[in-house]
Amino acid sequence: MPAFRPLPPGSTIGILGGGQLGRMTALAAARLGYPCIVYAPDDHPVAAQVCAGHIRGAYEDAEALARFAAQVDVVTYEFENVPEAAVLECEKLKPVRPGVKPIHFAQHRLREKDFLRTLGIGTADYQPIRSEADIAAATALPGILKTCTEGYDGKGQARVADRTELSAAWARLGRRECILEAMVDFECEVSAIVARGLDGATRCFPIGINGHRDGILRTTTVPSGLPATTLATAERFGVELAQGLDLVGLVALEMFVTRDGRVLANEMAPRPHNSGHWTMDACATSQFEQLVRAICGLPLGSVEVLASSRMENLIGDEADDWLRYLAEPTARLHLYGKAEARPGRKMGHVTYVLPGVLPAARPAASGRSTT
């Protein structure tokens, strides 16, 4: 018998954050019989459209967080920029899975890279940029200058060729604490998405190959068509990260595959990930159901691929073409319920589920970059 008691269906899951990842988690939870309550500062978060309840409050509002935690049996988060203090407030009343440790590292790029290195997971060369003296000593050039906190989908970063450009870019970013990451001559980017349960068991979803445009993920294709040794390394890094974080839940690790065959970690996210959306239509267990299973102490589900697939994000007004996607027999459309389409905003995704085996995915994101 397990040393813990699984939460039975009918137990309530609390979700910190009200975006599309929370929405899709709530839909997966409902199918297994778990209602969800979302906590978010927004008036009308898209996750609340499919949840049993919504508590509106700031992440700094300890009283509202306590009311939220008192109404649920377990808490998770759907994005990693929830303040650590908010997680700690919830932990006073209910278990939070994952807890503070994963977001402590994921919220700060320099801490994140240092932690990956301690686990023996390879990264590009990098160094902190906190002063003009750091700029004068910079050697990770040409590179990408990134703010250590905030910034996503290509925001909060700049490509720099030399110290002059580095100094100007640092000034444009507000002279904040930054990290300079050396450019990587990579063939493609891949993602490992790993679930870890209360009993320490892990499951890694099949590795997907990603394509980006303008710093935003555009496609994920499974199978990747990459060599077995590359896939094994990527999976091992993902599992080692989940274990190193002592995580109960889900973690995604984005990695570069270099032209000389190395695998280098780029960024992690201790939550469901955009590059795992294909699992909703082409895998025995979706990444969202797997998260629910993990945090509720249920057995982890199978990660068997049921069909070859290619997921495409719908950015901005691309979602307006919903009728065309619905008319395509191989397409599975997912819209996020967002009222306003803006350039660069993820409005939904479509997964093409194809019979048989796809040819090896072309490395759509090749180039010298660490974005």
C-alpha positions as CSV (number, residue, x, y, z in Angstrom):
1,M,0.0,0.0,0.0
2,P,1.3,3.5,-0.7
3,A,2.4,5.7,2.2
4,F,0.1,8.4,1.1
5,R,-3.7,8.5,0.5
6,P,-4.8,9.5,-3.0
7,L,-7.3,12.3,-3.3
8,P,-10.6,10.6,-4.4
9,P,-12.7,12.0,-7.2
10,G,-14.9,14.8,-5.8
11,S,-11.9,16.4,-4.2
12,T,-11.3,20.0,-5.3
13,I,-8.2,21.2,-7.1
14,G,-7.1,24.8,-6.7
15,I,-5.3,26.5,-9.5
16,L,-3.1,29.6,-9.1
17,G,-3.4,31.5,-12.4
18,G,-6.3,31.8,-14.8
19,G,-4.8,31.3,-18.3
20,Q,-5.2,28.6,-20.9
21,L,-3.0,26.1,-19.1
22,G,-5.3,26.3,-16.1
23,R,-8.3,26.1,-18.4
24,M,-7.1,22.8,-20.0
25,T,-6.0,21.4,-16.6
26,A,-9.6,22.1,-15.3
27,L,-11.1,20.3,-18.3
28,A,-8.9,17.3,-17.8
29,A,-9.7,17.3,-14.0
30,A,-13.4,17.4,-14.7
31,R,-13.3,14.3,-16.8
32,L,-11.8,12.5,-13.9
33,G,-14.4,13.9,-11.5
34,Y,-12.3,16.7,-9.8
35,P,-13.8,20.2,-9.7
36,C,-11.4,23.1,-9.9
37,I,-11.4,26.6,-8.3
38,V,-9.1,29.2,-9.9
39,Y,-7.4,32.0,-8.2
40,A,-6.4,35.0,-10.4
41,P,-6.4,38.8,-10.2
42,D,-8.3,39.1,-13.5
43,D,-12.0,39.8,-13.7
44,H,-12.7,37.2,-16.3
45,P,-9.9,34.7,-16.6
46,V,-10.4,32.1,-19.3
47,A,-9.8,29.2,-16.9
48,A,-12.7,30.4,-14.8
49,Q,-15.0,29.7,-17.8
50,V,-14.7,26.0,-17.2
51,C,-14.1,25.9,-13.4
52,A,-16.5,25.4,-10.5
53,G,-15.4,28.7,-9.0
54,H,-13.2,31.8,-9.3
55,I,-11.7,33.7,-6.5
56,R,-10.4,37.1,-7.6
57,G,-7.5,38.5,-5.7
58,A,-4.0,39.8,-5.9
59,Y,-1.2,37.4,-5.4
60,E,-0.1,39.6,-2.5
61,D,-3.5,39.3,-0.7
62,A,-2.9,36.8,2.1
63,E,-6.5,36.9,3.2
64,A,-7.9,36.1,-0.2
65,L,-5.3,33.3,-0.7
66,A,-6.3,31.8,2.6
67,R,-10.0,31.8,1.6
68,F,-9.0,30.1,-1.6
69,A,-6.8,27.5,0.0
70,A,-9.6,26.7,2.6
71,Q,-11.9,25.7,-0.2
72,V,-9.7,23.2,-2.0
73,D,-7.9,20.0,-1.2
74,V,-4.7,20.5,-3.2
75,V,-3.2,23.5,-5.0
76,T,-1.2,23.7,-8.2
77,Y,-0.1,26.6,-10.4
78,E,-0.5,27.1,-14.2
79,F,2.4,29.5,-14.6
80,E,5.7,29.9,-12.9
81,N,5.6,33.6,-12.1
82,V,3.3,33.2,-9.2
83,P,5.1,35.0,-6.3
84,E,6.8,32.6,-4.0
85,A,5.1,34.3,-1.1
86,A,1.7,33.4,-2.5
87,V,2.7,29.7,-2.7
88,L,3.9,29.8,0.9
89,E,0.6,31.3,2.0
90,C,-1.3,28.5,0.4
91,E,1.1,25.9,1.8
92,K,0.0,27.0,5.3
93,L,-3.4,25.4,4.7
94,K,-3.0,22.8,1.9
95,P,-0.4,20.9,0.0
96,V,0.9,22.8,-3.1
97,R,2.2,20.5,-5.9
98,P,4.7,21.5,-7.2
99,G,5.8,23.7,-4.3
100,V,8.1,26.7,-3.9
101,K,11.4,25.1,-5.0
102,P,10.6,24.7,-8.7
103,I,9.4,28.3,-9.2
104,H,12.3,29.6,-7.1
105,F,14.6,28.4,-9.9
106,A,12.2,28.8,-12.9
107,Q,11.5,32.5,-12.1
108,H,15.2,33.5,-12.3
109,R,17.2,32.6,-15.3
110,L,20.6,32.8,-13.6
111,R,19.5,30.6,-10.7
112,E,17.9,28.3,-13.2
113,K,21.1,27.8,-15.2
114,D,23.2,27.4,-12.1
115,F,20.8,24.7,-10.8
116,L,20.8,22.8,-14.1
117,R,24.6,22.8,-14.0
118,T,24.6,21.3,-10.5
119,L,22.5,18.4,-11.8
120,G,25.0,17.8,-14.5
121,I,22.7,19.0,-17.3
122,G,24.6,20.8,-20.0
123,T,23.8,24.4,-21.0
124,A,25.2,27.1,-23.2
125,D,28.0,29.2,-21.8
126,Y,26.5,32.1,-19.7
127,Q,27.5,34.8,-17.2
128,P,25.7,37.4,-15.1
129,I,25.4,40.9,-16.3
130,R,24.8,43.3,-13.3
131,S,27.2,46.1,-14.0
132,E,29.5,47.8,-16.5
133,A,32.3,45.8,-15.1
134,D,30.5,42.6,-16.0
135,I,30.1,43.9,-19.5
136,A,33.8,44.8,-19.8
137,A,34.6,41.2,-18.7
138,A,32.0,39.5,-20.9
139,T,33.2,36.5,-23.0
140,A,29.9,34.8,-23.9
141,L,29.7,36.7,-27.2
142,P,28.0,36.7,-29.6
143,G,25.1,36.0,-27.3
144,I,21.6,36.7,-26.1
145,L,21.1,39.1,-23.3
146,K,18.0,38.2,-21.2
147,T,16.5,39.8,-18.1
148,C,16.8,37.3,-15.2
149,T,13.2,37.7,-14.3
150,E,10.0,38.1,-16.3
151,G,10.1,38.0,-20.1
152,Y,8.7,35.2,-22.3
153,D,8.0,34.5,-25.9
154,G,11.0,36.5,-27.0
155,K,10.3,39.5,-24.7
156,G,13.0,40.9,-22.3
157,Q,15.9,39.9,-24.4
158,A,18.2,41.1,-27.2
159,R,20.8,39.6,-29.5
160,V,24.2,41.2,-29.1
161,A,27.4,40.7,-31.1
162,D,30.0,42.5,-29.0
163,R,30.5,44.5,-25.8
164,T,29.3,47.7,-27.4
165,E,26.0,46.2,-28.4
166,L,25.8,44.4,-25.0
167,S,26.1,47.8,-23.2
168,A,23.4,49.4,-25.3
169,A,21.1,46.4,-24.9
170,W,21.6,46.4,-21.1
171,A,20.6,50.0,-21.0
172,R,17.5,49.4,-23.1
173,L,16.5,46.6,-20.7
174,G,16.7,49.1,-17.8
175,R,20.1,48.1,-16.4
176,R,18.3,45.2,-14.6
177,E,20.0,42.0,-13.5
178,C,20.5,40.0,-16.7
179,I,22.1,36.9,-18.0
180,L,24.2,36.7,-21.1
181,E,23.9,33.4,-22.9
182,A,26.3,32.4,-25.7
183,M,24.9,31.7,-29.1
184,V,24.4,28.0,-29.8
185,D,24.9,26.5,-33.3
186,F,21.9,24.2,-33.0
187,E,20.2,21.9,-35.4
188,C,16.8,22.0,-33.7
189,E,15.0,22.5,-30.3
190,V,13.2,19.7,-28.5
191,S,11.1,19.4,-25.3
192,A,11.0,16.8,-22.6
193,I,7.9,16.9,-20.5
194,V,8.2,14.8,-17.3
195,A,5.6,13.9,-14.7
196,R,6.6,12.8,-11.2
197,G,4.1,11.4,-8.8
198,L,3.9,11.4,-5.0
199,D,5.6,8.0,-4.9
200,G,8.6,9.3,-6.9
201,A,7.6,7.5,-10.1
202,T,8.4,9.4,-13.3
203,R,7.0,9.3,-16.9
204,C,8.5,11.3,-19.8
205,F,6.3,12.0,-22.8
206,P,7.9,11.2,-26.1
207,I,10.3,14.0,-27.2
208,G,8.8,16.6,-29.5
209,I,10.7,18.7,-32.0
210,N,9.8,22.4,-31.9
211,G,9.7,25.2,-34.5
212,H,9.8,28.9,-33.5
213,R,9.1,32.2,-35.2
214,D,9.7,35.6,-33.7
215,G,10.6,34.0,-30.3
216,I,7.2,32.2,-30.1
217,L,6.7,28.5,-30.4
218,R,4.8,27.8,-33.6
219,T,4.9,24.0,-34.0
220,T,5.6,20.7,-32.2
221,T,5.9,17.5,-34.1
222,V,5.9,13.9,-32.8
223,P,7.7,11.7,-33.6
224,S,10.7,13.9,-33.9
225,G,12.7,11.7,-36.2
226,L,15.9,12.3,-34.2
227,P,18.5,9.6,-33.4
228,A,17.6,7.3,-30.5
229,T,20.8,8.4,-28.6
230,T,19.7,12.1,-28.8
231,L,16.2,11.2,-27.6
232,A,17.6,9.2,-24.7
233,T,19.8,12.1,-23.5
234,A,16.9,14.5,-23.7
235,E,14.6,12.2,-21.7
236,R,17.3,11.6,-19.1
237,F,17.9,15.3,-18.6
238,G,14.1,15.8,-18.1
239,V,13.9,13.0,-15.6
240,E,17.0,14.2,-13.7
241,L,15.5,17.7,-13.5
242,A,12.1,16.4,-12.1
243,Q,14.0,14.3,-9.5
244,G,16.4,17.1,-8.7
245,L,13.5,19.5,-8.0
246,D,11.8,16.8,-5.9
247,L,8.8,17.8,-7.9
248,V,5.3,16.4,-7.7
249,G,3.5,17.4,-10.8
250,L,4.9,18.3,-14.3
251,V,8.0,19.9,-15.6
252,A,9.0,20.8,-19.1
253,L,12.6,21.2,-20.2
254,E,13.4,22.9,-23.5
255,M,16.7,21.9,-25.1
256,F,18.9,22.5,-28.1
257,V,20.3,19.7,-30.2
258,T,23.6,21.1,-31.6
259,R,25.0,20.3,-35.0
260,D,27.7,18.2,-33.4
261,G,25.1,16.1,-31.5
262,R,25.1,17.6,-28.0
263,V,22.0,18.3,-26.0
264,L,22.0,21.6,-24.1
265,A,19.2,22.8,-21.7
266,N,17.7,26.1,-22.5
267,E,14.7,26.8,-20.1
268,M,12.5,24.9,-17.8
269,A,8.8,25.4,-16.7
270,P,7.3,23.4,-13.8
271,R,3.9,23.2,-15.3
272,P,2.2,22.0,-18.5
273,H,3.9,23.4,-21.6
274,N,2.8,24.6,-25.0
275,S,5.0,22.0,-26.6
276,G,3.0,19.3,-24.9
277,H,-0.4,20.3,-26.3
278,W,-0.2,17.5,-28.9
279,T,-0.8,15.0,-26.1
280,M,-4.4,16.1,-25.8
281,D,-5.2,14.4,-29.1
282,A,-2.4,11.9,-29.9
283,C,-1.3,10.4,-26.6
284,A,-2.9,7.8,-24.3
285,T,-2.7,10.4,-21.5
286,S,-2.6,14.2,-22.0
287,Q,-0.1,16.3,-20.1
288,F,-3.0,18.0,-18.3
289,E,-4.5,14.7,-17.1
290,Q,-1.0,13.6,-16.1
291,L,-0.7,16.7,-13.9
292,V,-4.0,15.9,-12.2
293,R,-3.0,12.3,-11.7
294,A,0.4,13.4,-10.1
295,I,-0.9,16.1,-7.7
296,C,-3.8,13.9,-6.6
297,G,-1.6,10.9,-5.9
298,L,-3.1,8.8,-8.6
299,P,-1.1,6.3,-10.8
300,L,0.6,8.1,-13.7
301,G,-0.9,7.4,-17.0
302,S,0.5,5.8,-20.1
303,V,2.5,8.0,-22.4
304,E,2.1,5.8,-25.5
305,V,1.8,7.7,-28.7
306,L,-1.6,6.9,-30.4
307,A,-0.9,8.7,-33.7
308,S,1.7,10.9,-35.3
309,S,0.9,14.6,-34.9
310,R,1.8,18.2,-35.5
311,M,0.6,20.9,-33.2
312,E,0.4,24.4,-34.5
313,N,-0.2,27.5,-32.3
314,L,-2.9,30.0,-33.5
315,I,-1.4,33.4,-32.9
316,G,-3.5,36.6,-33.0
317,D,-6.1,36.6,-35.7
318,E,-5.1,33.2,-37.0
319,A,-7.8,31.8,-34.7
320,D,-10.4,33.6,-36.8
321,D,-9.9,30.8,-39.4
322,W,-11.7,28.3,-37.0
323,L,-14.2,27.2,-39.6
324,R,-11.4,26.0,-41.9
325,Y,-9.8,24.0,-39.2
326,L,-13.1,22.4,-38.2
327,A,-13.6,21.3,-41.9
328,E,-10.2,19.5,-41.9
329,P,-10.7,15.8,-41.0
330,T,-7.2,15.5,-39.4
331,A,-7.4,18.7,-37.4
332,R,-8.4,18.9,-33.7
333,L,-9.1,22.6,-32.8
334,H,-8.7,24.0,-29.3
335,L,-9.7,27.6,-28.7
336,Y,-8.9,29.3,-25.4
337,G,-11.9,31.6,-25.0
338,K,-10.0,34.8,-25.1
339,A,-12.1,37.8,-26.1
340,E,-9.5,39.9,-27.9
341,A,-6.9,38.8,-30.4
342,R,-3.7,40.7,-30.3
343,P,-0.4,40.2,-32.3
344,G,1.7,37.6,-30.6
345,R,-1.1,36.4,-28.3
346,K,-1.8,32.7,-28.2
347,M,-5.5,32.3,-29.0
348,G,-5.6,28.6,-29.4
349,H,-4.0,25.7,-31.2
350,V,-4.8,23.0,-33.7
351,T,-3.3,19.5,-33.7
352,Y,-3.1,17.5,-36.9
353,V,-3.5,13.9,-36.1
354,L,-2.2,11.7,-38.9
355,P,-2.3,8.0,-39.4
356,G,0.9,6.0,-39.8
357,V,4.3,7.5,-39.1
358,L,5.2,11.0,-40.1
359,P,8.5,11.5,-42.0
360,A,11.2,12.9,-39.8
361,A,10.4,16.4,-38.8
362,R,12.5,19.1,-40.4
363,P,14.4,21.2,-37.9
364,A,12.3,24.3,-38.3
365,A,14.2,26.3,-35.7
366,S,17.8,25.8,-36.8
367,G,20.2,28.6,-36.4
368,R,22.5,30.3,-33.9
369,S,20.3,31.4,-31.1
370,T,19.3,30.8,-27.5
371,T,15.9,32.4,-27.5
